[in-house]
Amino acid sequence: MTNNPHISIQHLGVQIGNHEILKDITINIPNKKVISIIGPSGCGKTTLLKSLNRLLDDTPDIKVTGKVLVDGEDIYDPKAEVTHIRQKMGLLSQRPYPLPMSIYDNVAYGPRIHGTRKKVDLDEIVETQLKATGLWNEVKDRLHAPATRLSIGQQQRLCLARGLAVEPEIILGDESTSALDPVSTSIIEDLFIRLKEKYTIVLVTHILRQARRVSDYIIFVYMGKIIEFGPTEEVLLSPKQELTKDYVKGFIS
Amino acid sequence: MIRRKIEENFFRILMVLATIVVAGSFFLIVGTIVYKGVPFMNWDMITKTPGGGFYIGKEGGVVNAIIGSLYVAGGATILGLLISIPVAIYINMYLAGRNIIANGLRIAFDVLFGIPSIVYGAFGFLIMVYFGIRASLLGGILAVTLLVIPILVRTLDEVIRTVPKELGDASLSLGATRWEMSKVIIRQIRPGVFTAILLSFGRAMGDVASVLFTAGFSDNIPTSLHQPAATLPVAIFFQLGSPVAEVQGRAYASALLLTIIVLIITVLSSVLAKRFSKNNIR
């Protein structure tokens, strides 16, 4: 494991109302790897993911305890700058949600709000990121068409490009392929594998085959607790915990 | 089996009848104002102010009321939007985690929505007396603004609530501030804003009670905010009360004009809504 993890979670607990969603989560996320969070529905895997960029802030009656250190900075410190934290992480949601603007403006949105104004710079960012997600050749002739004209798989890649344009260190994926067809899914999966050279990627998935295909490490969460964390092959093929064994074999779902 | 068939038919007939009543009254209303108004419709009606003796059937028109109504409804809608858009965004984007306050505000606006317009008129009148403002265009616009704010806020609120939460999250997770996120939401709700404008304008155009005391009445086209202004509904109200047949006929012609103006606004706002929805996510 690396010495200075981007993300280090220490005794994180999340409570909504009287319901404890996450209990005492402590984990160091390895850098520049793909990490999949797996577990049955309702186990808290999405909550765990969203706690990493404070997207839970708006949930009513929420209480967060413990620390999430991103580059050594506790993001739940009241003094932490939330926009700065979120800029470090690109989020890819379950379904693509392009912003209601053109393809170009979608990618340029992040850089623009962070102060890049020159057209030359923006043009370059848009081209680079669309190439990084393999969209460039498909859309270069219609950059100013509405983003909603793209197919849903293309939209998801556009959302990824949009996230990369703010130069994050971490990519968060919340079941990012669940709305896509098999071809688009495998394009996105390949992108994840390629992008881990530069980014740390944390994915939530309920597809074990996908976790196996793309991830280096697996976190198995059950009832709000981390049951097992380790390299993919180890967790899936020779799990140490009974619960993990049951889940992997399909006894719990 | 028979019972179910009877029940099915009974309720189907009931629904058809109800639809006929609604559609029928629509055609009856439009038909009546067209039938009674068209004979009195002439170029003078929409180009001239009331001349001497207009109210006993002599020459003149209601252009003063047309312009007055457009001023009042336009002014109130613009002023109302400037206040309502921030309120609707605040309720949805900033109070998101505190539903008690947000829902309290929604109930408050629902109550305001249901208050009869004469109350707004009386309230506006009271404020004008307090500040020493005479019945004027300004007074009318302010009273009608109060009337349309609840309509605008609730319509915009409903529209904003249809925006998927993930769209806001998408912008937030790129490091946007709440205001920057709100701007994305505003882009998405632009077509809905036109619906809100339409509802507000229609209500503002047609309301008598709120402008009766606050805007006053004048035979001249107002040239400043401090002059009294005529409005179409008030003009209709006065003319209908006249015993002279000619004047009564003009009331229907005025009603027809009012309907036509609202129709134009309806078509215009739905065309604009369509144009602005091209980038929208669905």
Interface residues (C-beta under 8 A of the other chain):
Chain A: N53 L55 D57 D58 T59 P60 I62 T83 H84 R86 Q87 M89 G90 L91 S93 Q94 R95 Y97 P98 L99 P100 M101 S102 Y109 G110 I113 H114 P146 A147 T148 C159 R162 G163 V166 L172
Chain B: A96 G97 R98 N99 P164 E166 L167 D169 A170 S171 L172 S173 L174 G175 A176 T177 E180 V184 R187 Q188 K278 N279 N280 I281 R282
